[in-house]
């Protein structure tokens, strides 16, 4: 690791100015869980590190019934995971944060840093896309909002200008009758980076039939080789016509179908075998006691056949 100069701005505008002054040789430093590893591997050798830890308010967590949730860019995954208001209003977000990497990363890693790094095998982007989040960024004296739909542009790339600083993430309030869930799949139980991640937010009408949905997904394309799992997380709003078959249950863990609808069996693949179902049941609790966080929503995902060889655990020789 080469020598560098450590800069400590006190405002986001100052940080933006420092990036502009030093050009491509300057990097922003938040939690450092990704950047420092890259520097140790000598894949990046910045001459200046601009640390955001001295900028007041960047680690704030603000929850409002009208405006929704505001998360400062320096808010850690642990802060999101343990915040009582988030656990009550956005349970899928808190549950996602609980599964990010490991405790060391969750205590140091920041939400803003994770989004800017743009790792295609990461949990927060997909979950936030399903929640229809947007980010705020500062460039000098100017500020703009960027929808997360257009924030990610490619592997490890985003829509920020070289001297632009992400300051906060904003999530709108959950609509009445909405429930959400984020689920990740890994190659082995010890794997901390998801192979595939899917976030779903469903909105039900008074008849308890789903009227609207927002589905986001990501995947490591080289492993899954599926056309819908590309270099960046993607969100797909689903119209009512495509969701009429889905209903919410009156009790957790017992979804029902509209009268007259035929039964639809999920496609059989490595994720729908008996062992996987049993493991999922055990995690949720035999009586569904752990299910109210998602309103009793049961999610079945189909994985392309090409992924079976990747997802199947390898035997040791």
JOSUL-V446870 format. One line per field, one symbol per residue. ss: DSSP state (h for helix, s for strand, l for the rest). phi: phi as a letter, one per 20 degrees, with the letter a starting at -180 (. if undefined). psi: psi as a letter, one per 30 degrees, with the letter a starting at -180 (. if undefined). Layout:
ss: ???
phi: ???
psi: ???
//
This chain:
ss: llllsssslllhhhhhhhhhhhhhhsssslllllhhhhhhlllllllsssslllllllllsssslllssssslllshhhhhhlhhhhhhlhhhhhhhhllllhhhhhhlshhhhhhhllllllhhhhhhhlllssssssllsssssshhhlsssllssllllllsssssssllllllssssssssllllllllllsssssssssllllssssssssssslhhhhlllllllllssssslhhhllllsllllllllllllllllllllllhhhlhhhhhhhhhhhlllllllhhhllllllllllhhhhhhhllllll
phi: .efbeddcfdcffffffffffdmfedcfcdenfdffffffemebcfecddeefeefnfdfccccfeendddffefefffffefffffeecffffffffdflbgffffdfdfffffffmffdbeggfffffemfcddcdcmedcbdcffgdfedaglcbeffgdddfdaddcffffgmecbbcccccfbgefedffcccdccdddefemefdbbcdcbbaegfeeldfeddfcfcdcfdfffecffeceeecfncfcdfgneffdefffbfedfffffffffffenfemfeegfdmmfddddddggfegffffgeefe
psi: klklkjkilfleeeeeeeeeefbfgkkkkcfgfeeeeeeefhfkikfkkjkgfgjkffgljkkkeefbkkklfgkleeeeefkeeeeeeieeeeeeefgkcleeeefekleeeeeeehkfikeeeeeeeeghlllkkkjbglklkkkfegekfakgkagklfgkkkelkkklkklkgkllkkklklelffkfkkekkkkkkkklafggkkfklkkkllljefeehkffjaflkkkjkkleffgffklklflkgillllkfklkjklkkaffgleeeeeeeeeefkeggfgfffgggkkkkkkkkeffefefkkkkk.
//
